[in-house]
Amino acid sequence: MKNKIKVYRAMHDLTQEALAAELGVTRQTILAIEKGKYDPSIDLAFRIARFFSVSVEDLFQYEG
């Protein structure tokens, strides 16, 4: 699944570590999601979207 987390993180001048701390996950989790190696749970996807005030659809694009 493609995502725009890195883009939104840059727009908000956040490091992976800072975003991870806000969401209660590890930096490695953010890194893996950004690189497409790990798809977040539905709960985490919604928490990330809520943090950036965007919809889940704006943040993640399913590649079926």
PDB file of N, CA, C, O and CB in Angstrom:
ATOM      1  N   MET A   1       0.846  -1.169   0.000  1.00  0.00           N
ATOM      2  CA  MET A   1       0.000   0.000   0.000  1.00  0.00           C
ATOM      3  C   MET A   1       0.897   1.240   0.000  1.00  0.00           C
ATOM      4  O   MET A   1       1.798   1.365   0.829  1.00  0.00           O
ATOM      5  CB  MET A   1      -0.965  -0.006   1.222  1.00  0.00           C
ATOM      6  N   LYS A   2       0.644   2.138  -0.923  1.00  0.00           N
ATOM      7  CA  LYS A   2       1.410   3.387  -0.976  1.00  0.00           C
ATOM      8  C   LYS A   2       0.850   4.360   0.059  1.00  0.00           C
ATOM      9  O   LYS A   2      -0.321   4.290   0.433  1.00  0.00           O
ATOM     10  CB  LYS A   2       1.365   4.015  -2.409  1.00  0.00           C
ATOM     11  N   ASN A   3       1.709   5.263   0.508  1.00  0.00           N
ATOM     12  CA  ASN A   3       1.242   6.257   1.465  1.00  0.00           C
ATOM     13  C   ASN A   3       2.019   7.555   1.307  1.00  0.00           C
ATOM     14  O   ASN A   3       3.068   7.603   0.663  1.00  0.00           O
ATOM     15  CB  ASN A   3       1.371   5.730   2.898  1.00  0.00           C
ATOM     16  N   LYS A   4       1.479   8.599   1.910  1.00  0.00           N
ATOM     17  CA  LYS A   4       2.080   9.938   1.846  1.00  0.00           C
ATOM     18  C   LYS A   4       2.549  10.411   3.222  1.00  0.00           C
ATOM     19  O   LYS A   4       2.634  11.612   3.477  1.00  0.00           O
ATOM     20  CB  LYS A   4       1.076  10.943   1.266  1.00  0.00           C
ATOM     21  N   ILE A   5       2.850   9.465   4.099  1.00  0.00           N
ATOM     22  CA  ILE A   5       3.238   9.849   5.463  1.00  0.00           C
ATOM     23  C   ILE A   5       4.487  10.715   5.448  1.00  0.00           C
ATOM     24  O   ILE A   5       4.559  11.720   6.156  1.00  0.00           O
ATOM     25  CB  ILE A   5       3.475   8.602   6.328  1.00  0.00           C
ATOM     26  N   LYS A   6       5.470  10.331   4.646  1.00  0.00           N
ATOM     27  CA  LYS A   6       6.711  11.105   4.595  1.00  0.00           C
ATOM     28  C   LYS A   6       6.437  12.538   4.135  1.00  0.00           C
ATOM     29  O   LYS A   6       7.032  13.482   4.654  1.00  0.00           O
ATOM     30  CB  LYS A   6       7.729  10.428   3.652  1.00  0.00           C
ATOM     31  N   VAL A   7       5.542  12.699   3.170  1.00  0.00           N
ATOM     32  CA  VAL A   7       5.187  14.029   2.660  1.00  0.00           C
ATOM     33  C   VAL A   7       4.539  14.866   3.760  1.00  0.00           C
ATOM     34  O   VAL A   7       4.933  16.008   3.998  1.00  0.00           O
ATOM     35  CB  VAL A   7       4.233  13.912   1.445  1.00  0.00           C
ATOM     36  N   TYR A   8       3.543  14.286   4.428  1.00  0.00           N
ATOM     37  CA  TYR A   8       2.861  15.031   5.497  1.00  0.00           C
ATOM     38  C   TYR A   8       3.793  15.304   6.680  1.00  0.00           C
ATOM     39  O   TYR A   8       3.709  16.350   7.323  1.00  0.00           O
ATOM     40  CB  TYR A   8       1.626  14.255   5.977  1.00  0.00           C
ATOM     41  N   ARG A   9       4.669  14.358   6.951  1.00  0.00           N
ATOM     42  CA  ARG A   9       5.634  14.550   8.032  1.00  0.00           C
ATOM     43  C   ARG A   9       6.549  15.729   7.703  1.00  0.00           C
ATOM     44  O   ARG A   9       6.839  16.548   8.574  1.00  0.00           O
ATOM     45  CB  ARG A   9       6.468  13.260   8.263  1.00  0.00           C
ATOM     46  N   ALA A  10       7.002  15.822   6.454  1.00  0.00           N
ATOM     47  CA  ALA A  10       7.862  16.929   6.025  1.00  0.00           C
ATOM     48  C   ALA A  10       7.106  18.259   6.085  1.00  0.00           C
ATOM     49  O   ALA A  10       7.665  19.279   6.487  1.00  0.00           O
ATOM     50  CB  ALA A  10       8.390  16.680   4.595  1.00  0.00           C
ATOM     51  N   MET A  11       5.848  18.241   5.688  1.00  0.00           N
ATOM     52  CA  MET A  11       5.036  19.463   5.718  1.00  0.00           C
ATOM     53  C   MET A  11       4.886  19.995   7.144  1.00  0.00           C
ATOM     54  O   MET A  11       4.765  21.202   7.350  1.00  0.00           O
ATOM     55  CB  MET A  11       3.651  19.198   5.109  1.00  0.00           C
ATOM     56  N   HIS A  12       4.893  19.098   8.118  1.00  0.00           N
ATOM     57  CA  HIS A  12       4.750  19.490   9.521  1.00  0.00           C
ATOM     58  C   HIS A  12       6.091  19.547  10.245  1.00  0.00           C
ATOM     59  O   HIS A  12       6.143  19.713  11.463  1.00  0.00           O
ATOM     60  CB  HIS A  12       3.826  18.524  10.237  1.00  0.00           C
ATOM     61  N   ASP A  13       7.181  19.409   9.479  1.00  0.00           N
ATOM     62  CA  ASP A  13       8.538  19.487  10.018  1.00  0.00           C
ATOM     63  C   ASP A  13       8.732  18.524  11.196  1.00  0.00           C
ATOM     64  O   ASP A  13       9.236  18.904  12.253  1.00  0.00           O
ATOM     65  CB  ASP A  13       8.847  20.922  10.459  1.00  0.00           C
ATOM     66  N   LEU A  14       8.320  17.269  10.985  1.00  0.00           N
ATOM     67  CA  LEU A  14       8.427  16.242  12.022  1.00  0.00           C
ATOM     68  C   LEU A  14       9.430  15.173  11.621  1.00  0.00           C
ATOM     69  O   LEU A  14       9.502  14.787  10.455  1.00  0.00           O
ATOM     70  CB  LEU A  14       7.059  15.606  12.293  1.00  0.00           C
ATOM     71  N   THR A  15      10.192  14.703  12.573  1.00  0.00           N
ATOM     72  CA  THR A  15      11.056  13.554  12.331  1.00  0.00           C
ATOM     73  C   THR A  15      10.215  12.286  12.500  1.00  0.00           C
ATOM     74  O   THR A  15       9.108  12.327  13.036  1.00  0.00           O
ATOM     75  CB  THR A  15      12.293  13.552  13.305  1.00  0.00           C
ATOM     76  N   GLN A  16      10.758  11.167  12.035  1.00  0.00           N
ATOM     77  CA  GLN A  16      10.075   9.892  12.253  1.00  0.00           C
ATOM     78  C   GLN A  16       9.914   9.650  13.746  1.00  0.00           C
ATOM     79  O   GLN A  16       8.875   9.166  14.194  1.00  0.00           O
ATOM     80  CB  GLN A  16      10.852   8.726  11.594  1.00  0.00           C
ATOM     81  N   GLU A  17      10.933   9.985  14.504  1.00  0.00           N
ATOM     82  CA  GLU A  17      10.897   9.777  15.950  1.00  0.00           C
ATOM     83  C   GLU A  17       9.813  10.621  16.612  1.00  0.00           C
ATOM     84  O   GLU A  17       9.106  10.136  17.496  1.00  0.00           O
ATOM     85  CB  GLU A  17      12.254  10.102  16.563  1.00  0.00           C
ATOM     86  N   ALA A  18       9.675  11.871  16.197  1.00  0.00           N
ATOM     87  CA  ALA A  18       8.664  12.747  16.785  1.00  0.00           C
ATOM     88  C   ALA A  18       7.256  12.254  16.465  1.00  0.00           C
ATOM     89  O   ALA A  18       6.381  12.258  17.332  1.00  0.00           O
ATOM     90  CB  ALA A  18       8.846  14.183  16.282  1.00  0.00           C
ATOM     91  N   LEU A  19       7.038  11.830  15.221  1.00  0.00           N
ATOM     92  CA  LEU A  19       5.729  11.300  14.839  1.00  0.00           C
ATOM     93  C   LEU A  19       5.438  10.020  15.620  1.00  0.00           C
ATOM     94  O   LEU A  19       4.330   9.830  16.121  1.00  0.00           O
ATOM     95  CB  LEU A  19       5.668  11.030  13.314  1.00  0.00           C
ATOM     96  N   ALA A  20       6.428   9.155  15.720  1.00  0.00           N
ATOM     97  CA  ALA A  20       6.262   7.907  16.461  1.00  0.00           C
ATOM     98  C   ALA A  20       5.864   8.177  17.910  1.00  0.00           C
ATOM     99  O   ALA A  20       4.981   7.511  18.451  1.00  0.00           O
ATOM    100  CB  ALA A  20       7.552   7.085  16.414  1.00  0.00           C
ATOM    101  N   ALA A  21       6.517   9.151  18.535  1.00  0.00           N
ATOM    102  CA  ALA A  21       6.210   9.499  19.923  1.00  0.00           C
ATOM    103  C   ALA A  21       4.775  10.003  20.052  1.00  0.00           C
ATOM    104  O   ALA A  21       4.082   9.667  21.012  1.00  0.00           O
ATOM    105  CB  ALA A  21       7.194  10.563  20.441  1.00  0.00           C
ATOM    106  N   GLU A  22       4.332  10.802  19.095  1.00  0.00           N
ATOM    107  CA  GLU A  22       2.952  11.323  19.114  1.00  0.00           C
ATOM    108  C   GLU A  22       1.931  10.195  19.004  1.00  0.00           C
ATOM    109  O   GLU A  22       0.850  10.263  19.589  1.00  0.00           O
ATOM    110  CB  GLU A  22       2.742  12.328  17.967  1.00  0.00           C
ATOM    111  N   LEU A  23       2.288   9.154  18.242  1.00  0.00           N
ATOM    112  CA  LEU A  23       1.350   8.063  17.974  1.00  0.00           C
ATOM    113  C   LEU A  23       1.518   6.878  18.914  1.00  0.00           C
ATOM    114  O   LEU A  23       0.700   5.959  18.910  1.00  0.00           O
ATOM    115  CB  LEU A  23       1.510   7.596  16.560  1.00  0.00           C
ATOM    116  N   GLY A  24       2.564   6.895  19.711  1.00  0.00           N
ATOM    117  CA  GLY A  24       2.794   5.801  20.640  1.00  0.00           C
ATOM    118  C   GLY A  24       3.326   4.532  19.987  1.00  0.00           C
ATOM    119  O   GLY A  24       3.040   3.423  20.436  1.00  0.00           O
ATOM    120  N   VAL A  25       4.103   4.710  18.920  1.00  0.00           N
ATOM    121  CA  VAL A  25       4.734   3.574  18.238  1.00  0.00           C
ATOM    122  C   VAL A  25       6.236   3.843  18.155  1.00  0.00           C
ATOM    123  O   VAL A  25       6.704   4.898  18.581  1.00  0.00           O
ATOM    124  CB  VAL A  25       4.119   3.348  16.803  1.00  0.00           C
ATOM    125  N   THR A  26       6.985   2.895  17.608  1.00  0.00           N
ATOM    126  CA  THR A  26       8.429   3.092  17.480  1.00  0.00           C
ATOM    127  C   THR A  26       8.765   3.792  16.162  1.00  0.00           C
ATOM    128  O   THR A  26       7.971   3.802  15.221  1.00  0.00           O
ATOM    129  CB  THR A  26       9.166   1.741  17.569  1.00  0.00           C
ATOM    130  N   ARG A  27       9.957   4.372  16.123  1.00  0.00           N
ATOM    131  CA  ARG A  27      10.439   4.997  14.888  1.00  0.00           C
ATOM    132  C   ARG A  27      10.524   3.957  13.785  1.00  0.00           C
ATOM    133  O   ARG A  27      10.247   4.255  12.623  1.00  0.00           O
ATOM    134  CB  ARG A  27      11.818   5.665  15.106  1.00  0.00           C
ATOM    135  N   GLN A  28      10.907   2.733  14.146  1.00  0.00           N
ATOM    136  CA  GLN A  28      11.025   1.663  13.157  1.00  0.00           C
ATOM    137  C   GLN A  28       9.674   1.351  12.511  1.00  0.00           C
ATOM    138  O   GLN A  28       9.613   0.999  11.333  1.00  0.00           O
ATOM    139  CB  GLN A  28      11.599   0.401  13.808  1.00  0.00           C
ATOM    140  N   THR A  29       8.598   1.482  13.281  1.00  0.00           N
ATOM    141  CA  THR A  29       7.255   1.274  12.726  1.00  0.00           C
ATOM    142  C   THR A  29       6.952   2.325  11.674  1.00  0.00           C
ATOM    143  O   THR A  29       6.459   1.998  10.595  1.00  0.00           O
ATOM    144  CB  THR A  29       6.188   1.313  13.839  1.00  0.00           C
ATOM    145  N   ILE A  30       7.242   3.585  11.977  1.00  0.00           N
ATOM    146  CA  ILE A  30       7.006   4.672  11.016  1.00  0.00           C
ATOM    147  C   ILE A  30       7.853   4.448   9.767  1.00  0.00           C
ATOM    148  O   ILE A  30       7.363   4.596   8.647  1.00  0.00           O
ATOM    149  CB  ILE A  30       7.331   6.055  11.652  1.00  0.00           C
ATOM    150  N   LEU A  31       9.113   4.093   9.955  1.00  0.00           N
ATOM    151  CA  LEU A  31      10.010   3.831   8.827  1.00  0.00           C
ATOM    152  C   LEU A  31       9.454   2.713   7.943  1.00  0.00           C
ATOM    153  O   LEU A  31       9.416   2.850   6.720  1.00  0.00           O
ATOM    154  CB  LEU A  31      11.418   3.459   9.334  1.00  0.00           C
ATOM    155  N   ALA A  32       9.027   1.615   8.554  1.00  0.00           N
ATOM    156  CA  ALA A  32       8.514   0.472   7.795  1.00  0.00           C
ATOM    157  C   ALA A  32       7.243   0.835   7.029  1.00  0.00           C
ATOM    158  O   ALA A  32       7.057   0.398   5.893  1.00  0.00           O
ATOM    159  CB  ALA A  32       8.239  -0.707   8.733  1.00  0.00           C
ATOM    160  N   ILE A  33       6.369   1.630   7.643  1.00  0.00           N
ATOM    161  CA  ILE A  33       5.140   2.054   6.961  1.00  0.00           C
ATOM    162  C   ILE A  33       5.498   2.956   5.787  1.00  0.00           C
ATOM    163  O   ILE A  33       4.976   2.769   4.687  1.00  0.00           O
ATOM    164  CB  ILE A  33       4.180   2.791   7.943  1.00  0.00           C
ATOM    165  N   GLU A  34       6.377   3.929   6.000  1.00  0.00           N
ATOM    166  CA  GLU A  34       6.775   4.849   4.925  1.00  0.00           C
ATOM    167  C   GLU A  34       7.372   4.107   3.741  1.00  0.00           C
ATOM    168  O   GLU A  34       7.115   4.470   2.593  1.00  0.00           O
ATOM    169  CB  GLU A  34       7.777   5.873   5.446  1.00  0.00           C
ATOM    170  N   LYS A  35       8.164   3.077   4.001  1.00  0.00           N
ATOM    171  CA  LYS A  35       8.816   2.324   2.931  1.00  0.00           C
ATOM    172  C   LYS A  35       7.910   1.269   2.307  1.00  0.00           C
ATOM    173  O   LYS A  35       8.307   0.590   1.360  1.00  0.00           O
ATOM    174  CB  LYS A  35      10.060   1.666   3.460  1.00  0.00           C
ATOM    175  N   GLY A  36       6.691   1.128   2.836  1.00  0.00           N
ATOM    176  CA  GLY A  36       5.754   0.156   2.287  1.00  0.00           C
ATOM    177  C   GLY A  36       6.048  -1.279   2.689  1.00  0.00           C
ATOM    178  O   GLY A  36       5.524  -2.216   2.086  1.00  0.00           O
ATOM    179  N   LYS A  37       6.879  -1.454   3.701  1.00  0.00           N
ATOM    180  CA  LYS A  37       7.219  -2.807   4.165  1.00  0.00           C
ATOM    181  C   LYS A  37       6.226  -3.313   5.203  1.00  0.00           C
ATOM    182  O   LYS A  37       6.214  -4.499   5.532  1.00  0.00           O
ATOM    183  CB  LYS A  37       8.631  -2.828   4.749  1.00  0.00           C
ATOM    184  N   TYR A  38       5.401  -2.420   5.713  1.00  0.00           N
ATOM    185  CA  TYR A  38       4.443  -2.776   6.753  1.00  0.00           C
ATOM    186  C   TYR A  38       3.187  -1.950   6.557  1.00  0.00           C
ATOM    187  O   TYR A  38       3.259  -0.729   6.417  1.00  0.00           O
ATOM    188  CB  TYR A  38       5.037  -2.555   8.172  1.00  0.00           C
ATOM    189  N   ASP A  39       2.036  -2.608   6.546  1.00  0.00           N
ATOM    190  CA  ASP A  39       0.764  -1.897   6.476  1.00  0.00           C
ATOM    191  C   ASP A  39       0.243  -1.727   7.901  1.00  0.00           C
ATOM    192  O   ASP A  39       0.154  -2.699   8.652  1.00  0.00           O
ATOM    193  CB  ASP A  39      -0.275  -2.662   5.576  1.00  0.00           C
ATOM    194  N   PRO A  40      -0.100  -0.495   8.273  1.00  0.00           N
ATOM    195  CA  PRO A  40      -0.561  -0.263   9.645  1.00  0.00           C
ATOM    196  C   PRO A  40      -1.925  -0.895   9.888  1.00  0.00           C
ATOM    197  O   PRO A  40      -2.673  -1.172   8.950  1.00  0.00           O
ATOM    198  CB  PRO A  40      -0.623   1.235   9.939  1.00  0.00           C
ATOM    199  N   SER A  41      -2.232  -1.114  11.149  1.00  0.00           N
ATOM    200  CA  SER A  41      -3.577  -1.572  11.504  1.00  0.00           C
ATOM    201  C   SER A  41      -4.566  -0.469  11.141  1.00  0.00           C
ATOM    202  O   SER A  41      -4.181   0.680  10.927  1.00  0.00           O
ATOM    203  CB  SER A  41      -3.676  -1.939  13.031  1.00  0.00           C
ATOM    204  N   ILE A  42      -5.826  -0.828  11.074  1.00  0.00           N
ATOM    205  CA  ILE A  42      -6.865   0.170  10.793  1.00  0.00           C
ATOM    206  C   ILE A  42      -6.818   1.279  11.847  1.00  0.00           C
ATOM    207  O   ILE A  42      -6.915   2.463  11.524  1.00  0.00           O
ATOM    208  CB  ILE A  42      -8.277  -0.493  10.761  1.00  0.00           C
ATOM    209  N   ASP A  43      -6.669   0.880  13.101  1.00  0.00           N
ATOM    210  CA  ASP A  43      -6.609   1.852  14.188  1.00  0.00           C
ATOM    211  C   ASP A  43      -5.454   2.828  14.006  1.00  0.00           C
ATOM    212  O   ASP A  43      -5.638   4.038  14.135  1.00  0.00           O
ATOM    213  CB  ASP A  43      -6.477   1.138  15.523  1.00  0.00           C
ATOM    214  N   LEU A  44      -4.274   2.312  13.708  1.00  0.00           N
ATOM    215  CA  LEU A  44      -3.109   3.181  13.537  1.00  0.00           C
ATOM    216  C   LEU A  44      -3.269   4.059  12.299  1.00  0.00           C
ATOM    217  O   LEU A  44      -2.899   5.233  12.328  1.00  0.00           O
ATOM    218  CB  LEU A  44      -1.822   2.343  13.432  1.00  0.00           C
ATOM    219  N   ALA A  45      -3.809   3.516  11.224  1.00  0.00           N
ATOM    220  CA  ALA A  45      -4.030   4.313  10.013  1.00  0.00           C
ATOM    221  C   ALA A  45      -4.938   5.506  10.312  1.00  0.00           C
ATOM    222  O   ALA A  45      -4.674   6.621   9.864  1.00  0.00           O
ATOM    223  CB  ALA A  45      -4.646   3.441   8.896  1.00  0.00           C
ATOM    224  N   PHE A  46      -6.006   5.264  11.071  1.00  0.00           N
ATOM    225  CA  PHE A  46      -6.910   6.360  11.423  1.00  0.00           C
ATOM    226  C   PHE A  46      -6.250   7.348  12.373  1.00  0.00           C
ATOM    227  O   PHE A  46      -6.488   8.552  12.271  1.00  0.00           O
ATOM    228  CB  PHE A  46      -8.185   5.812  12.052  1.00  0.00           C
ATOM    229  N   ARG A  47      -5.418   6.858  13.303  1.00  0.00           N
ATOM    230  CA  ARG A  47      -4.721   7.773  14.222  1.00  0.00           C
ATOM    231  C   ARG A  47      -3.746   8.668  13.461  1.00  0.00           C
ATOM    232  O   ARG A  47      -3.630   9.856  13.761  1.00  0.00           O
ATOM    233  CB  ARG A  47      -3.967   6.979  15.312  1.00  0.00           C
ATOM    234  N   ILE A  48      -3.047   8.102  12.481  1.00  0.00           N
ATOM    235  CA  ILE A  48      -2.114   8.908  11.672  1.00  0.00           C
ATOM    236  C   ILE A  48      -2.888   9.961  10.884  1.00  0.00           C
ATOM    237  O   ILE A  48      -2.512  11.132  10.859  1.00  0.00           O
ATOM    238  CB  ILE A  48      -1.291   8.004  10.702  1.00  0.00           C
ATOM    239  N   ALA A  49      -3.970   9.532  10.246  1.00  0.00           N
ATOM    240  CA  ALA A  49      -4.788  10.467   9.456  1.00  0.00           C
ATOM    241  C   ALA A  49      -5.355  11.573  10.343  1.00  0.00           C
ATOM    242  O   ALA A  49      -5.346  12.744   9.965  1.00  0.00           O
ATOM    243  CB  ALA A  49      -5.938   9.715   8.746  1.00  0.00           C
ATOM    244  N   ARG A  50      -5.849  11.195  11.524  1.00  0.00           N
ATOM    245  CA  ARG A  50      -6.402  12.187  12.451  1.00  0.00           C
ATOM    246  C   ARG A  50      -5.326  13.163  12.898  1.00  0.00           C
ATOM    247  O   ARG A  50      -5.583  14.362  13.015  1.00  0.00           O
ATOM    248  CB  ARG A  50      -7.028  11.496  13.672  1.00  0.00           C
ATOM    249  N   PHE A  51      -4.120  12.658  13.150  1.00  0.00           N
ATOM    250  CA  PHE A  51      -3.011  13.518  13.580  1.00  0.00           C
ATOM    251  C   PHE A  51      -2.728  14.601  12.540  1.00  0.00           C
ATOM    252  O   PHE A  51      -2.488  15.757  12.889  1.00  0.00           O
ATOM    253  CB  PHE A  51      -1.740  12.677  13.828  1.00  0.00           C
ATOM    254  N   PHE A  52      -2.759  14.216  11.245  1.00  0.00           N
ATOM    255  CA  PHE A  52      -2.477  15.175  10.182  1.00  0.00           C
ATOM    256  C   PHE A  52      -3.729  15.894   9.673  1.00  0.00           C
ATOM    257  O   PHE A  52      -3.644  16.710   8.755  1.00  0.00           O
ATOM    258  CB  PHE A  52      -1.801  14.472   9.037  1.00  0.00           C
ATOM    259  N   SER A  53      -4.875  15.598  10.256  1.00  0.00           N
ATOM    260  CA  SER A  53      -6.164  16.216   9.868  1.00  0.00           C
ATOM    261  C   SER A  53      -6.488  15.980   8.393  1.00  0.00           C
ATOM    262  O   SER A  53      -6.920  16.889   7.684  1.00  0.00           O
ATOM    263  CB  SER A  53      -6.138  17.729  10.150  1.00  0.00           C
ATOM    264  N   VAL A  54      -6.271  14.751   7.953  1.00  0.00           N
ATOM    265  CA  VAL A  54      -6.613  14.366   6.586  1.00  0.00           C
ATOM    266  C   VAL A  54      -7.402  13.056   6.651  1.00  0.00           C
ATOM    267  O   VAL A  54      -7.467  12.411   7.697  1.00  0.00           O
ATOM    268  CB  VAL A  54      -5.324  14.215   5.690  1.00  0.00           C
ATOM    269  N   SER A  55      -7.994  12.675   5.526  1.00  0.00           N
ATOM    270  CA  SER A  55      -8.720  11.408   5.508  1.00  0.00           C
ATOM    271  C   SER A  55      -7.729  10.259   5.296  1.00  0.00           C
ATOM    272  O   SER A  55      -6.623  10.458   4.794  1.00  0.00           O
ATOM    273  CB  SER A  55      -9.812  11.410   4.395  1.00  0.00           C
ATOM    274  N   VAL A  56      -8.144   9.078   5.683  1.00  0.00           N
ATOM    275  CA  VAL A  56      -7.316   7.893   5.473  1.00  0.00           C
ATOM    276  C   VAL A  56      -7.042   7.726   3.975  1.00  0.00           C
ATOM    277  O   VAL A  56      -5.947   7.328   3.576  1.00  0.00           O
ATOM    278  CB  VAL A  56      -8.007   6.621   6.056  1.00  0.00           C
ATOM    279  N   GLU A  57      -8.038   8.031   3.163  1.00  0.00           N
ATOM    280  CA  GLU A  57      -7.888   7.907   1.707  1.00  0.00           C
ATOM    281  C   GLU A  57      -6.854   8.864   1.147  1.00  0.00           C
ATOM    282  O   GLU A  57      -6.191   8.555   0.156  1.00  0.00           O
ATOM    283  CB  GLU A  57      -9.215   8.147   1.025  1.00  0.00           C
ATOM    284  N   ASP A  58      -6.710  10.032   1.776  1.00  0.00           N
ATOM    285  CA  ASP A  58      -5.688  10.992   1.340  1.00  0.00           C
ATOM    286  C   ASP A  58      -4.289  10.504   1.689  1.00  0.00           C
ATOM    287  O   ASP A  58      -3.323  10.816   0.992  1.00  0.00           O
ATOM    288  CB  ASP A  58      -5.935  12.364   1.977  1.00  0.00           C
ATOM    289  N   LEU A  59      -4.187   9.748   2.753  1.00  0.00           N
ATOM    290  CA  LEU A  59      -2.901   9.319   3.274  1.00  0.00           C
ATOM    291  C   LEU A  59      -2.424   7.995   2.672  1.00  0.00           C
ATOM    292  O   LEU A  59      -1.231   7.807   2.431  1.00  0.00           O
ATOM    293  CB  LEU A  59      -2.981   9.195   4.769  1.00  0.00           C
ATOM    294  N   PHE A  60      -3.367   7.080   2.432  1.00  0.00           N
ATOM    295  CA  PHE A  60      -3.034   5.745   1.935  1.00  0.00           C
ATOM    296  C   PHE A  60      -3.729   5.446   0.620  1.00  0.00           C
ATOM    297  O   PHE A  60      -4.900   5.780   0.442  1.00  0.00           O
ATOM    298  CB  PHE A  60      -3.406   4.692   2.962  1.00  0.00           C
ATOM    299  N   GLN A  61      -3.012   4.817  -0.303  1.00  0.00           N
ATOM    300  CA  GLN A  61      -3.593   4.397  -1.577  1.00  0.00           C
ATOM    301  C   GLN A  61      -3.395   2.892  -1.732  1.00  0.00           C
ATOM    302  O   GLN A  61      -2.267   2.402  -1.775  1.00  0.00           O
ATOM    303  CB  GLN A  61      -2.950   5.172  -2.776  1.00  0.00           C
ATOM    304  N   TYR A  62      -4.491   2.179  -1.812  1.00  0.00           N
ATOM    305  CA  TYR A  62      -4.423   0.736  -1.966  1.00  0.00           C
ATOM    306  C   TYR A  62      -4.023   0.381  -3.390  1.00  0.00           C
ATOM    307  O   TYR A  62      -4.548   0.940  -4.353  1.00  0.00           O
ATOM    308  CB  TYR A  62      -5.766   0.086  -1.604  1.00  0.00           C
ATOM    309  N   GLU A  63      -3.094  -0.549  -3.509  1.00  0.00           N
ATOM    310  CA  GLU A  63      -2.653  -1.024  -4.827  1.00  0.00           C
ATOM    311  C   GLU A  63      -3.098  -2.465  -4.987  1.00  0.00           C
ATOM    312  O   GLU A  63      -2.385  -3.392  -4.601  1.00  0.00           O
ATOM    313  CB  GLU A  63      -1.100  -0.897  -4.994  1.00  0.00           C
ATOM    314  N   GLY A  64      -4.275  -2.650  -5.557  1.00  0.00           N
ATOM    315  CA  GLY A  64      -4.836  -3.997  -5.644  1.00  0.00           C
ATOM    316  C   GLY A  64      -4.540  -4.748  -6.869  1.00  0.00           C
ATOM    317  O   GLY A  64      -4.979  -5.889  -7.015  1.00  0.00           O
TER     318      GLY A  64
END
